[in-house]
Amino acid sequence: MIEFSSSFILSIRQRALRSRIWFKALNSAERAILTLAPKCVDAIKSPLLVDAVAKIIVKVAEALRSPLERFRSQVAAPLAEKISLIAQKWGNTQAKDWAFDKGFVQYLAVCKFNDVTVFR
């Protein structure tokens, strides 16, 4: 079972505050949990509270990601997979690696993010 230390939770809270996502990404209950949990215990052991804190931390981590990183994982990676499958159907045996090529995914992300006409 996972245990969250108070110092880890405080560091997450501090990053969220410094990045100005504390009030934008979290509701009042989530902010209260991350504020009070480290003050009450040194390490969270309750499975219910660990689950709640984990969900909040995932939410904070997602909010801390840059817009380009989110776009890359949500749009460019699936697009790279589609292009890879099409190229494989056309007989390109090396195309199976394209979906996992970080450079190709980054290229697609930058092109689509900047609305450059590529593979429409």
C-alpha positions as CSV (number, residue, x, y, z in Angstrom):
1,M,0.0,0.0,0.0
2,I,1.2,3.5,-0.8
3,E,1.9,6.0,2.0
4,F,2.1,9.7,1.3
5,S,4.4,11.6,3.6
6,S,3.5,15.0,4.8
7,S,6.6,16.5,3.2
8,F,5.6,15.1,-0.2
9,I,2.1,16.5,0.1
10,L,3.4,19.9,1.2
11,S,5.8,20.0,-1.8
12,I,2.8,19.2,-4.2
13,R,0.8,22.0,-2.5
14,Q,3.7,24.4,-2.8
15,R,4.2,23.6,-6.5
16,A,0.5,24.1,-7.2
17,L,0.5,27.5,-5.3
18,R,3.6,28.7,-7.1
19,S,2.2,27.6,-10.5
20,R,-1.0,29.4,-9.8
21,I,-3.2,26.4,-10.4
22,W,-4.1,25.9,-6.7
23,F,-7.4,27.7,-7.1
24,K,-8.0,27.0,-10.8
25,A,-7.6,23.3,-10.8
26,L,-8.8,22.3,-7.3
27,N,-12.1,22.8,-5.6
28,S,-12.3,23.8,-1.9
29,A,-12.6,20.2,-0.6
30,E,-9.5,19.1,-2.5
31,R,-7.5,22.1,-1.3
32,A,-8.7,21.4,2.3
33,I,-7.5,17.8,2.1
34,L,-4.0,18.8,0.8
35,T,-3.8,21.5,3.5
36,L,-5.0,19.6,6.5
37,A,-3.6,16.1,5.8
38,P,0.1,17.0,6.4
39,K,-0.8,18.9,9.5
40,C,-2.6,16.0,11.1
41,V,-0.3,13.0,10.3
42,D,3.2,12.4,9.2
43,A,2.2,9.7,6.7
44,I,-1.2,9.0,5.4
45,K,-2.0,5.3,6.0
46,S,-5.8,5.2,5.6
47,P,-6.7,3.6,2.2
48,L,-9.6,5.9,1.7
49,L,-7.6,9.0,2.3
50,V,-4.7,7.7,0.2
51,D,-7.1,7.2,-2.7
52,A,-8.5,10.7,-2.3
53,V,-5.0,12.3,-2.1
54,A,-3.8,10.2,-5.1
55,K,-6.6,11.5,-7.2
56,I,-5.9,15.1,-6.2
57,I,-2.2,14.7,-6.9
58,V,-3.0,13.3,-10.4
59,K,-5.3,16.3,-11.0
60,V,-2.5,18.7,-9.9
61,A,0.1,16.9,-12.1
62,E,-2.2,17.1,-15.1
63,A,-2.8,20.8,-14.5
64,L,1.0,21.4,-14.2
65,R,1.6,19.9,-17.6
66,S,2.2,22.5,-20.4
67,P,-0.5,22.9,-23.0
68,L,1.9,21.4,-25.6
69,E,2.5,18.3,-23.5
70,R,-1.2,17.7,-23.1
71,F,-1.8,18.2,-26.8
72,R,1.0,15.8,-27.6
73,S,-0.5,13.0,-25.5
74,Q,-4.1,13.6,-26.4
75,V,-3.9,14.5,-30.1
76,A,-0.5,13.9,-31.6
77,A,0.2,10.4,-30.2
78,P,-3.2,9.0,-31.5
79,L,-2.5,10.7,-34.8
80,A,0.9,9.2,-35.1
81,E,-0.6,5.7,-34.4
82,K,-3.2,6.3,-37.2
83,I,-0.5,7.4,-39.7
84,S,1.7,4.5,-38.7
85,L,-1.2,2.0,-39.3
86,I,-1.9,3.5,-42.7
87,A,1.7,3.4,-43.7
88,Q,1.9,-0.3,-42.6
89,K,-1.1,-1.1,-44.7
90,W,0.6,0.5,-47.7
91,G,3.5,-1.9,-47.1
92,N,6.0,0.2,-45.2
93,T,7.5,-2.2,-42.7
94,Q,9.4,0.5,-40.7
95,A,6.2,2.4,-40.1
96,K,5.4,0.4,-37.0
97,D,8.0,2.3,-35.1
98,W,6.6,5.7,-36.0
99,A,3.9,5.6,-33.3
100,F,6.6,5.3,-30.6
101,D,9.0,7.8,-32.2
102,K,9.1,10.8,-29.8
103,G,10.5,13.0,-32.5
104,F,7.7,12.2,-34.9
105,V,5.0,12.7,-32.2
106,Q,6.6,16.0,-31.3
107,Y,6.7,17.1,-34.9
108,L,3.0,16.3,-35.3
109,A,2.2,18.0,-32.1
110,V,3.9,21.2,-33.1
111,C,2.4,21.2,-36.5
112,K,-1.1,20.6,-35.3
113,F,-0.7,22.9,-32.3
114,N,0.3,25.7,-34.6
115,D,-2.4,24.7,-37.1
116,V,0.0,23.9,-39.9
117,T,-1.7,21.8,-42.6
118,V,-0.2,18.4,-42.2
119,F,-2.0,15.1,-43.0
120,R,-5.5,16.5,-43.2
